[in-house]
């Protein structure tokens, strides 16, 4: 029953805060669906870590009940709105990315028939469907400021994740710190539970969003500077290699879009200079090893082993896969009951729902990316005429780069999770841009 108590506290407490905010700062842009989006993000909090074997033995413990309760609450409200307003108007050729992920989730539900964990496949696909209902609503009803608030809520949750990780360092350091690496200090989260990689990707996303806003927003610059420094410091403390790499690539591409060649040259020169000094080079070498052996790093942090295990199973059912969210878990269970991921989002999607599911997902994922990148030539002009829109597009492009880098060595995409919901927020903006083109940019 504790799961229901936690869920009830979050639902009622969140609604109270939502109403208080509207009373203190009245605005028509913040509505019920932002509150529901907040609940979806909270449902991604990991209150405990479990292996696949533990999940199969007890699929609905207190933490599972907490998550299910929040998702179902959101599903009832969002689903009723979409269905009563006419489902076809939300899912049609005018919204190709939403339609592609709708078919992706439907395929996931159907895969429960042959999944090694049927209930998990059906429920996880249902989570994606419920999130899509809200995305469709934002695309249908959204203005520029509504989309901006969607991003704000994402950043709020990312900040909460990072702040909670630092909080537990002082309260329970034996659980919140990994004693390894060059500093003998790698930050993790205790409650909500996060590993160092999750802390790092959340920090990279928040740091990039704060950096863009502190540069191009004419207000609250001091606030965004402090937020950027906090997130950047946390990113370095988390020490996840792919998140740091994604952040640097996103920063370089941001400078490229803005035509800031001097910054690109200076950044590359500084990176190269570090390798010319032996002491700095040795320090960086030990920093990125994180206490591991070089052979492990060359095998992509030990992930290559699991890619080799998972790929033959994709080939054994290349079109339909082995079951949404459960195919990889069922396969790896035979090798190591403690492992639940092949550590590559795109490979996992291919194993779980086959090449057909992967195509549907990539249609939405790459379509979102391409839609935003097409606007890069107009960014400099928009920064003067409509800085809010330009900033959001830059945020979307930069966050997608970080998410893509992280997805190459993690399972953070393709299923309901914080990173997936951040992607869906970016997709909502891309759908809105693609649907209205520059007209939406002028009218919002």
C-alpha positions in Angstrom: 0.0 0.0 0.0 3.0 2.3 0.4 3.1 2.8 -3.4 -0.5 4.1 -3.4 0.3 6.4 -0.5 3.3 7.8 -2.3 1.3 8.2 -5.5 -1.5 9.9 -3.7 0.9 12.3 -2.0 2.5 13.3 -5.3 -0.8 13.7 -7.2 -2.4 15.9 -4.4 0.8 17.7 -3.6 1.6 18.4 -7.2 -1.9 19.7 -7.9 -1.7 22.0 -4.8 1.6 23.4 -6.1 0.2 23.8 -9.5 -2.8 25.9 -8.2 -0.5 27.9 -5.9 1.7 28.8 -8.8 -1.2 29.9 -10.9 -2.5 32.1 -8.1 0.9 33.7 -7.5 1.7 34.1 -11.2 -1.5 34.0 -13.2 -1.0 32.8 -16.8 -3.1 31.1 -19.4 0.0 29.2 -20.7 0.2 26.9 -17.8 -2.6 24.4 -17.8 -3.7 21.0 -16.5 -1.7 19.1 -19.1 1.6 20.6 -17.8 0.6 19.3 -14.4 0.0 15.8 -16.0 3.4 16.0 -17.7 5.0 16.7 -14.4 3.4 13.6 -13.0 4.7 11.5 -15.9 8.2 12.8 -15.2 7.9 12.0 -11.5 6.7 8.5 -12.4 10.2 7.9 -13.9 11.8 8.3 -10.5 13.5 5.0 -9.6 12.7 4.3 -6.0 14.7 1.1 -6.0 16.8 -0.9 -8.4 15.8 -4.4 -9.4 17.2 -7.1 -11.6 15.1 -8.9 -14.3 14.8 -11.9 -12.0 13.4 -9.8 -9.2 11.0 -8.1 -11.6 9.7 -11.5 -12.8 9.2 -12.7 -9.2 7.4 -9.6 -8.0 6.3 -7.4 -10.9 4.3 -4.9 -8.7 6.1 -4.0 -5.5 5.6 -0.7 -3.7 7.7 1.2 -6.3 6.0 -0.4 -9.2 2.6 0.4 -7.8 3.8 4.1 -7.3 4.7 4.3 -11.0 1.7 2.5 -12.3 -0.7 4.7 -10.2 0.8 7.9 -11.6 0.9 6.7 -15.2 -2.7 5.5 -15.0 -3.9 8.7 -13.5 -2.3 10.6 -16.3 -3.6 8.1 -18.9 -7.2 8.5 -17.7 -7.2 12.3 -18.0 -5.1 12.6 -21.2 -6.7 9.6 -22.9 -10.2 10.9 -22.1 -9.4 14.3 -23.6 -7.9 12.9 -26.8 -10.7 10.3 -27.3 -13.5 12.8 -26.6 -12.0 15.4 -28.9 -11.6 12.8 -31.7 -8.6 10.4 -31.9 -8.2 10.7 -35.7 -7.6 14.5 -35.4 -4.6 13.8 -33.1 -3.2 10.9 -35.1 -3.0 11.5 -38.8 -0.6 12.2 -41.6 -0.2 15.8 -40.4 1.5 14.5 -37.3 3.8 11.8 -38.8 6.2 11.6 -35.8 3.4 11.1 -33.3 1.7 8.6 -35.7 4.9 6.6 -36.1 5.4 6.3 -32.3 1.7 5.4 -31.9 2.2 2.5 -34.3 5.4 1.7 -32.4 3.5 1.5 -29.1 0.7 -0.6 -30.7 3.3 -3.0 -32.0 4.7 -3.1 -28.5 1.4 -4.1 -27.1 0.9 -6.8 -29.7 4.3 -8.2 -28.9 3.0 -9.2 -25.5 1.7 -12.3 -27.2 5.2 -13.7 -27.7 7.1 -11.7 -25.1 9.1 -13.6 -22.4 7.4 -11.2 -19.9 4.0 -10.4 -21.4 2.7 -8.1 -18.8 5.8 -6.0 -18.9 5.7 -5.6 -22.7 2.0 -4.6 -22.6 2.4 -2.1 -19.7 5.6 -0.5 -21.0 4.1 0.0 -24.5 1.0 1.5 -22.7 3.3 4.0 -21.0 4.6 5.2 -24.3 1.0 5.5 -25.6 -0.1 7.6 -22.6 2.9 10.0 -23.0 2.0 10.3 -26.7 -1.5 11.4 -25.8 -0.1 14.4 -23.9 2.4 15.2 -26.7 -0.5 15.2 -29.2 -2.4 17.6 -27.0 0.5 20.0 -26.8 0.9 19.9 -30.6 -2.8 20.5 -31.1 -3.2 23.2 -28.5 0.3 24.4 -27.9 1.7 27.9 -28.3 5.3 28.8 -28.2 5.1 29.6 -24.5 3.3 26.4 -23.7 6.1 24.4 -25.4 8.6 26.5 -23.4 6.9 25.6 -20.2 7.1 22.0 -21.2 10.9 22.4 -21.4 10.9 24.2 -18.1 9.2 21.3 -16.3 11.8 19.0 -17.8 14.6 21.1 -16.4 12.8 21.3 -13.0 12.8 17.5 -12.7 16.4 17.3 -14.0 17.4 19.8 -11.3 15.6 17.7 -8.7 17.5 14.6 -9.7 20.8 16.4 -9.4 20.0 18.2 -6.1 18.8 14.9 -4.6 22.1 13.2 -5.5 24.1 16.0 -3.8 21.7 15.9 -0.8 22.4 12.2 -0.1 26.2 12.8 -0.3 25.9 14.5 3.0 23.2 12.2 4.5 24.2 8.8 3.3 27.7 9.1 1.6 28.2 5.4 1.8 25.4 5.0 -0.7 25.7 8.2 -2.7 29.4 8.0 -3.6 31.3 5.4 -5.6 34.9 5.3 -4.2 36.7 4.9 -7.5 38.3 7.0 -10.2 41.1 9.6 -9.9 39.3 11.5 -7.2 38.0 8.4 -5.5 34.7 10.2 -5.8 31.9 9.6 -8.3 28.5 10.9 -7.5 25.4 8.7 -7.7 21.8 9.1 -6.4 20.3 7.2 -3.5 16.6 8.2 -3.5 15.5 8.5 -6.3 18.0 5.9 -7.2 20.5 6.9 -9.9 23.8 5.5 -11.1 26.6 7.8 -12.1 25.7 7.5 -15.8 22.2 8.7 -15.1 23.4 11.6 -12.9 25.8 12.6 -15.7 23.3 12.6 -18.6 20.8 14.5 -16.5 23.5 17.0 -15.7 24.6 17.3 -19.3 21.0 18.0 -20.4 20.4 20.6 -17.7 23.8 22.3 -18.3 23.2 22.6 -22.0 19.7 24.1 -21.5 20.9 26.5 -18.9 23.9 27.6 -21.1 21.8 28.4 -24.0 19.3 30.4 -21.9 21.9 32.3 -20.0 23.3 33.5 -23.4 20.1 34.3 -25.2 17.5 35.2 -22.6 17.4 38.8 -21.6 16.2 38.0 -18.1 17.2 35.7 -15.2 20.7 35.4 -16.7 22.3 35.2 -13.2 19.9 32.4 -12.3 20.8 30.4 -15.5 24.5 31.0 -15.0 24.3 29.5 -11.5 22.2 26.6 -12.8 24.8 26.0 -15.6 27.7 26.0 -13.2 25.9 23.6 -10.8 25.0 21.2 -13.6 28.4 21.3 -15.2 30.1 20.6 -11.9 27.7 17.6 -11.4 28.5 16.4 -14.9 32.2 16.3 -14.1 31.5 14.6 -10.8 29.4 11.9 -12.5 32.3 11.2 -15.0 30.2 9.4 -17.6 32.3 9.4 -20.7 29.5 9.4 -23.3 27.6 12.2 -21.5 30.7 14.4 -21.4 31.4 13.6 -25.1 27.8 14.4 -26.1 27.9 17.7 -24.2 31.2 18.8 -25.9 29.9 17.8 -29.4 26.6 19.7 -28.7 28.6 22.8 -27.6 30.8 22.6 -30.8 27.7 22.3 -33.0 26.1 25.2 -31.2 29.1 27.4 -32.0 28.9 26.2 -35.6 25.3 27.1 -35.9 26.0 30.6 -34.5 29.0 31.1 -36.7 31.3 31.5 -33.8 34.4 30.0 -35.5 36.8 31.6 -33.0 35.2 29.7 -30.1 35.4 26.4 -32.1 39.1 27.0 -32.8 39.8 28.0 -29.2 37.9 25.0 -27.8 39.7 22.5 -30.1 43.1 24.2 -29.4 42.5 24.0 -25.7 41.6 20.3 -25.9 44.7 19.6 -28.1 46.9 21.6 -25.7 45.9 19.4 -22.8 47.4 16.4 -24.5 50.8 18.1 -24.9 51.4 18.4 -21.2 52.3 15.1 -19.6 50.8 15.8 -16.2 47.5 17.1 -17.6 47.4 14.2 -20.1 48.0 11.6 -17.3 45.3 13.2 -15.1 42.8 13.1 -18.0 43.7 9.6 -18.8 43.1 8.5 -15.2 39.9 10.6 -15.1 38.3 8.9 -18.1 39.4 5.4 -17.0 37.4 5.9 -13.8 39.3 3.1 -12.1 38.8 0.6 -15.1 41.4 -1.1 -17.1 42.3 0.2 -20.6 41.1 -3.1 -22.1 37.7 -2.5 -20.7 37.5 1.0 -22.2 38.6 -0.4 -25.6 35.6 -2.8 -25.4 33.4 0.4 -24.9 33.3 0.1 -21.1 32.4 -3.6 -21.2 29.4 -3.0 -23.4 30.8 -4.7 -26.5 30.2 -8.1 -24.8 26.5 -7.5 -24.5 26.2 -6.1 -28.0 27.7 -9.4 -29.3 25.2 -11.3 -27.2 22.1 -9.3 -28.3 22.8 -9.0 -32.0 22.3 -12.7 -32.9 19.0 -12.7 -31.1 17.9 -9.7 -33.3 18.8 -11.8 -36.3 16.7 -14.7 -35.0 13.6 -12.5 -35.3 14.6 -9.5 -37.4 11.1 -8.2 -38.3 9.0 -8.6 -35.2 11.5 -8.9 -32.4 11.2 -10.7 -29.1 8.8 -8.5 -27.1 8.7 -4.8 -26.2 10.9 -3.8 -23.3 11.2 -7.5 -22.4 13.1 -9.2 -25.2 16.5 -8.1 -24.2 15.7 -8.7 -20.5 14.6 -12.3 -21.3 17.7 -12.9 -23.4 20.3 -11.5 -20.9 18.6 -13.4 -18.0 20.2 -16.6 -19.3 23.6 -15.0 -19.2 23.5 -12.9 -16.0 20.4 -12.3 -13.9 21.9 -9.0 -12.7 22.1 -7.6 -16.2 18.9 -6.0 -17.7 20.2 -4.0 -20.7 22.4 -4.4 -23.8 23.5 -0.8 -23.3 22.5 0.5 -26.7 19.0 1.9 -27.2 18.8 1.3 -30.9 20.0 -2.3 -30.7 17.6 -2.9 -27.8 14.7 -1.6 -29.9 15.7 -3.8 -32.8 15.8 -6.9 -30.5 12.5 -6.0 -28.8 10.4 -5.0 -31.7 12.5 -5.9 -34.8 13.5 -3.8 -37.7 9.8 -2.7 -38.2 9.7 -1.2 -34.7 13.1 0.4 -35.2 12.1 2.0 -38.4 9.0 3.5 -36.8 11.1 4.8 -33.9 13.8 6.3 -36.1 11.2 7.9 -38.3 10.1 10.0 -35.3 13.6 10.3 -33.8 15.5 11.3 -36.9 12.5 13.3 -38.2 12.6 15.4 -35.1 16.4 16.0 -35.4 16.2 16.9 -39.1 13.2 19.2 -38.6 15.1 21.3 -36.1 18.4 21.2 -38.0 16.7 22.6 -41.1 16.0 25.8 -39.0 19.7 26.3 -38.2 20.2 28.8 -41.1 17.5 31.1 -39.7 18.7 31.0 -36.1 20.8 34.1 -36.2 18.0 36.2 -37.7 15.4 34.7 -35.2 17.7 35.5 -32.2 16.9 39.2 -32.9 13.3 38.9 -33.9 12.1 36.0 -31.8 14.8 35.0 -29.3 12.5 32.6 -27.4 11.8 30.5 -30.4 15.5 30.6 -31.5 16.6 29.5 -28.0 14.1 26.6 -27.9 15.3 25.3 -31.3 18.9 25.5 -30.2 18.0 23.7 -27.0 16.2 21.0 -29.0 19.1 20.4 -31.3 21.7 20.4 -28.5 19.6 18.1 -26.2 19.1 15.7 -29.1 22.9 15.4 -29.6 23.4 14.6 -26.0 20.5 12.1 -26.0 21.9 10.4 -29.1 25.4 10.1 -27.6 23.9 8.6 -24.4 21.6 6.3 -26.3 24.6 4.7 -28.0 25.8 3.2 -24.7 22.6 3.1 -22.7 18.9 2.1 -22.7 17.5 5.6 -22.0 15.6 5.9 -25.3 12.7 3.9 -26.7 10.9 3.3 -23.3 9.2 5.5 -20.7 11.9 7.3 -18.8 13.2 10.8 -18.1 15.4 11.0 -21.2 12.6 9.6 -23.4 10.1 12.2 -22.1 12.7 14.9 -22.8 12.9 13.6 -26.4 9.1 13.7 -26.6 9.1 17.3 -25.5 11.5 18.1 -28.3 9.4 16.1 -30.7 6.3 18.1 -29.8 8.1 21.3 -30.7 9.3 19.7 -34.0 5.8 18.6 -34.9 4.5 22.1 -34.2 7.2 23.7 -36.3 6.7 21.2 -39.1 2.9 21.5 -39.1 2.9 25.3 -39.1 6.3 26.1 -40.6 7.4 29.6 -40.2 3.8 30.7 -39.8 3.8 29.2 -36.3 7.1 31.0 -35.6 5.6 34.3 -36.5 2.2 33.9 -34.8 3.2 32.4 -31.5 
